[in-house]
Amino acid sequence: MSNLTSASLTHPGMRREGNEDAMCVRPDLGLYAVADGMGGHAAGEVASKIAVEVIEAFVNDTRDADVNRTWPFPYDTALTLNGNRLKAAIRLANRKLAGAMQADDSLRGMATTAVVLLMAKGTPLVAHVGDSRLYCFHDGKLHRSRRITPGSASRCGPACSAMRTRGAIRGATS
């Protein structure tokens, strides 16, 4: 059994007055997510909100999932069931962002980064998209998780194709 304590705080940073962050803290799901809308891009606050809402909804809807369910994307046998849940949740968020941009010209170019922790049966699973990071406090020290590099993003599949240069969830073909 794992002992997980979480805290969340958001700040707009030193350059902007508006905050483009969105968070999800759902201990009942073992889900912790932060999306940071990219400043300088259109509607970063909308992108981060959409990403977190879609990820939360999919993780919630699949809490009792099994490999035999109908998945929105091909099931990746190289990943665990919960790894597939995280990957699909991020790809669905990406798809939703793409749809929102197609439907509303004012949202074109919106982007967000994200980091998601899913604590599944005592096993932590982490998904990073972009430069948002997860920090763990262990042995009296705060440790920053590594971020996905452009090379490792390419292994994520089509959902990450638009993330390789800036590391942001963007509307990509998924």
C-alpha positions as a Markdown table, in Angstrom:
| # | Residue | x | y | z |
|---|---|---|---|---|
| 1 | Met | 0.0 | 0.0 | 0.0 |
| 2 | Ser | 1.3 | 3.4 | -0.9 |
| 3 | Asn | 1.1 | 6.6 | 1.1 |
| 4 | Leu | 0.3 | 9.5 | -1.2 |
| 5 | Thr | -0.1 | 13.0 | 0.0 |
| 6 | Ser | -0.7 | 15.8 | -2.6 |
| 7 | Ala | -0.7 | 19.5 | -2.6 |
| 8 | Ser | -1.5 | 21.9 | -5.5 |
| 9 | Leu | -0.8 | 25.5 | -6.1 |
| 10 | Thr | -0.9 | 27.5 | -9.3 |
| 11 | His | 0.7 | 30.9 | -10.1 |
| 12 | Pro | 0.5 | 32.9 | -13.3 |
| 13 | Gly | 4.3 | 33.4 | -13.3 |
| 14 | Met | 6.3 | 36.6 | -13.6 |
| 15 | Arg | 5.3 | 37.7 | -17.1 |
| 16 | Arg | 1.6 | 37.4 | -17.3 |
| 17 | Glu | -1.3 | 38.7 | -15.2 |
| 18 | Gly | -3.7 | 35.9 | -16.2 |
| 19 | Asn | -3.3 | 32.3 | -15.1 |
| 20 | Glu | -3.7 | 29.7 | -17.8 |
| 21 | Asp | -3.3 | 26.6 | -15.5 |
| 22 | Ala | -5.9 | 24.0 | -14.9 |
| 23 | Met | -5.7 | 21.2 | -12.3 |
| 24 | Cys | -7.4 | 18.0 | -11.3 |
| 25 | Val | -7.0 | 16.5 | -7.9 |
| 26 | Arg | -9.1 | 13.4 | -7.6 |
| 27 | Pro | -7.8 | 11.1 | -4.8 |
| 28 | Asp | -10.9 | 8.9 | -5.3 |
| 29 | Leu | -9.6 | 8.1 | -8.9 |
| 30 | Gly | -5.9 | 8.2 | -8.0 |
| 31 | Leu | -5.7 | 11.1 | -10.5 |
| 32 | Tyr | -3.6 | 14.2 | -10.3 |
| 33 | Ala | -3.2 | 16.4 | -13.3 |
| 34 | Val | -1.9 | 19.9 | -14.2 |
| 35 | Ala | -2.1 | 21.5 | -17.6 |
| 36 | Asp | -0.4 | 24.8 | -18.3 |
| 37 | Gly | -1.9 | 26.7 | -21.1 |
| 38 | Met | 0.9 | 28.1 | -23.3 |
| 39 | Gly | 1.3 | 31.9 | -22.9 |
| 40 | Gly | 1.6 | 33.7 | -26.1 |
| 41 | His | -0.7 | 31.2 | -27.8 |
| 42 | Ala | -4.4 | 31.8 | -28.4 |
| 43 | Ala | -6.7 | 30.7 | -25.6 |
| 44 | Gly | -4.1 | 28.8 | -23.5 |
| 45 | Glu | -6.5 | 28.9 | -20.5 |
| 46 | Val | -9.2 | 27.2 | -22.7 |
| 47 | Ala | -6.7 | 24.6 | -23.9 |
| 48 | Ser | -5.6 | 23.7 | -20.4 |
| 49 | Lys | -9.2 | 23.5 | -19.1 |
| 50 | Ile | -10.3 | 21.3 | -22.0 |
| 51 | Ala | -7.3 | 19.0 | -21.5 |
| 52 | Val | -7.9 | 18.5 | -17.8 |
| 53 | Glu | -11.6 | 18.0 | -18.2 |
| 54 | Val | -11.2 | 15.3 | -20.9 |
| 55 | Ile | -8.5 | 13.5 | -19.1 |
| 56 | Glu | -10.5 | 13.4 | -15.8 |
| 57 | Ala | -13.7 | 12.3 | -17.6 |
| 58 | Phe | -11.9 | 9.4 | -19.4 |
| 59 | Val | -10.1 | 8.2 | -16.3 |
| 60 | Asn | -13.4 | 8.3 | -14.4 |
| 61 | Asp | -15.3 | 6.5 | -17.1 |
| 62 | Thr | -12.7 | 3.8 | -17.4 |
| 63 | Arg | -12.1 | 3.1 | -13.7 |
| 64 | Asp | -13.6 | -0.4 | -14.1 |
| 65 | Ala | -12.3 | -0.9 | -17.6 |
| 66 | Asp | -10.7 | -4.1 | -18.9 |
| 67 | Val | -8.8 | -5.0 | -22.0 |
| 68 | Asn | -11.9 | -6.3 | -23.7 |
| 69 | Arg | -13.7 | -2.9 | -23.7 |
| 70 | Thr | -14.0 | -0.9 | -26.8 |
| 71 | Trp | -11.1 | 1.5 | -26.7 |
| 72 | Pro | -11.1 | 4.9 | -28.6 |
| 73 | Phe | -7.7 | 4.0 | -30.0 |
| 74 | Pro | -6.0 | 0.7 | -30.7 |
| 75 | Tyr | -5.1 | -1.0 | -27.4 |
| 76 | Asp | -1.3 | -1.0 | -26.9 |
| 77 | Thr | -0.2 | -4.4 | -25.6 |
| 78 | Ala | 3.2 | -3.0 | -24.6 |
| 79 | Leu | 1.4 | -0.9 | -22.0 |
| 80 | Thr | -0.5 | -1.9 | -18.9 |
| 81 | Leu | -4.3 | -1.4 | -18.8 |
| 82 | Asn | -3.7 | 1.8 | -16.8 |
| 83 | Gly | -1.0 | 2.9 | -19.2 |
| 84 | Asn | -3.5 | 2.6 | -22.0 |
| 85 | Arg | -6.0 | 4.6 | -20.0 |
| 86 | Leu | -3.6 | 7.5 | -19.6 |
| 87 | Lys | -2.4 | 7.4 | -23.2 |
| 88 | Ala | -6.0 | 7.3 | -24.5 |
| 89 | Ala | -7.0 | 10.1 | -22.1 |
| 90 | Ile | -4.3 | 12.3 | -23.5 |
| 91 | Arg | -5.1 | 11.4 | -27.1 |
| 92 | Leu | -8.7 | 12.2 | -26.5 |
| 93 | Ala | -7.8 | 15.6 | -25.0 |
| 94 | Asn | -5.7 | 16.2 | -28.1 |
| 95 | Arg | -8.7 | 15.3 | -30.3 |
| 96 | Lys | -11.0 | 17.6 | -28.4 |
| 97 | Leu | -8.6 | 20.5 | -28.7 |
| 98 | Ala | -8.4 | 19.9 | -32.5 |
| 99 | Gly | -12.2 | 19.9 | -32.7 |
| 100 | Ala | -12.5 | 23.1 | -30.7 |
| 101 | Met | -10.0 | 24.8 | -32.9 |
| 102 | Gln | -11.8 | 23.7 | -36.1 |
| 103 | Ala | -15.2 | 24.9 | -34.7 |
| 104 | Asp | -14.0 | 28.3 | -33.5 |
| 105 | Asp | -11.4 | 30.4 | -35.3 |
| 106 | Ser | -10.6 | 32.4 | -32.1 |
| 107 | Leu | -9.2 | 29.2 | -30.6 |
| 108 | Arg | -6.8 | 28.4 | -33.5 |
| 109 | Gly | -3.3 | 27.8 | -32.2 |
| 110 | Met | -4.3 | 27.2 | -28.6 |
| 111 | Ala | -1.9 | 24.8 | -26.8 |
| 112 | Thr | -1.1 | 23.4 | -23.4 |
| 113 | Thr | 1.4 | 21.3 | -21.6 |
| 114 | Ala | 0.3 | 18.6 | -19.1 |
| 115 | Val | 1.6 | 16.2 | -16.5 |
| 116 | Val | -0.7 | 13.5 | -15.2 |
| 117 | Leu | -0.2 | 11.0 | -12.3 |
| 118 | Leu | -2.5 | 8.0 | -12.1 |
| 119 | Met | -2.0 | 6.0 | -8.9 |
| 120 | Ala | -3.4 | 2.6 | -9.9 |
| 121 | Lys | -3.4 | -0.2 | -7.3 |
| 122 | Gly | -0.4 | 1.4 | -5.5 |
| 123 | Thr | 1.5 | 1.8 | -8.7 |
| 124 | Pro | 2.2 | 5.3 | -9.9 |
| 125 | Leu | 1.9 | 6.0 | -13.7 |
| 126 | Val | 3.1 | 9.3 | -15.0 |
| 127 | Ala | 2.4 | 10.9 | -18.4 |
| 128 | His | 4.2 | 14.1 | -19.4 |
| 129 | Val | 3.4 | 16.2 | -22.4 |
| 130 | Gly | 5.6 | 19.3 | -22.7 |
| 131 | Asp | 7.5 | 20.9 | -19.9 |
| 132 | Ser | 5.1 | 20.6 | -17.0 |
| 133 | Arg | 6.7 | 18.4 | -14.4 |
| 134 | Leu | 5.8 | 16.2 | -11.5 |
| 135 | Tyr | 7.7 | 16.7 | -8.3 |
| 136 | Cys | 8.0 | 13.9 | -5.7 |
| 137 | Phe | 9.0 | 14.5 | -2.1 |
| 138 | His | 11.0 | 11.5 | -0.9 |
| 139 | Asp | 13.7 | 11.0 | 1.8 |
| 140 | Gly | 13.3 | 14.7 | 2.8 |
| 141 | Lys | 14.1 | 16.0 | -0.7 |
| 142 | Leu | 12.0 | 17.3 | -3.6 |
| 143 | His | 12.8 | 15.5 | -6.8 |
| 144 | Arg | 11.8 | 16.7 | -10.2 |
| 145 | Ser | 10.6 | 14.1 | -12.7 |
| 146 | Arg | 12.2 | 14.0 | -16.1 |
| 147 | Arg | 10.3 | 15.5 | -19.1 |
| 148 | Ile | 9.6 | 13.9 | -22.4 |
| 149 | Thr | 12.2 | 14.7 | -25.0 |
| 150 | Pro | 11.3 | 15.2 | -28.7 |
| 151 | Gly | 12.7 | 11.7 | -29.4 |
| 152 | Ser | 10.6 | 10.0 | -26.7 |
| 153 | Ala | 7.5 | 11.9 | -27.7 |
| 154 | Ser | 7.7 | 10.3 | -31.1 |
| 155 | Arg | 7.0 | 6.9 | -29.4 |
| 156 | Cys | 3.6 | 8.2 | -28.2 |
| 157 | Gly | 2.1 | 7.9 | -31.6 |
| 158 | Pro | 0.0 | 10.3 | -33.7 |
| 159 | Ala | -1.3 | 12.2 | -30.7 |
| 160 | Cys | 2.2 | 13.5 | -30.0 |
| 161 | Ser | 3.1 | 14.4 | -33.6 |
| 162 | Ala | 2.4 | 18.1 | -33.0 |
| 163 | Met | 4.0 | 18.0 | -29.6 |
| 164 | Arg | 7.5 | 17.2 | -30.7 |
| 165 | Thr | 8.8 | 20.7 | -31.2 |
| 166 | Arg | 7.3 | 22.6 | -28.3 |
| 167 | Gly | 5.9 | 19.7 | -26.3 |
| 168 | Ala | 2.3 | 21.0 | -26.2 |
| 169 | Ile | -0.9 | 19.2 | -26.6 |
| 170 | Arg | -2.2 | 20.7 | -29.9 |
| 171 | Gly | -4.7 | 19.6 | -32.4 |
| 172 | Ala | -3.1 | 16.8 | -34.1 |
| 173 | Thr | -4.5 | 14.0 | -36.3 |
| 174 | Ser | -5.5 | 11.3 | -33.8 |
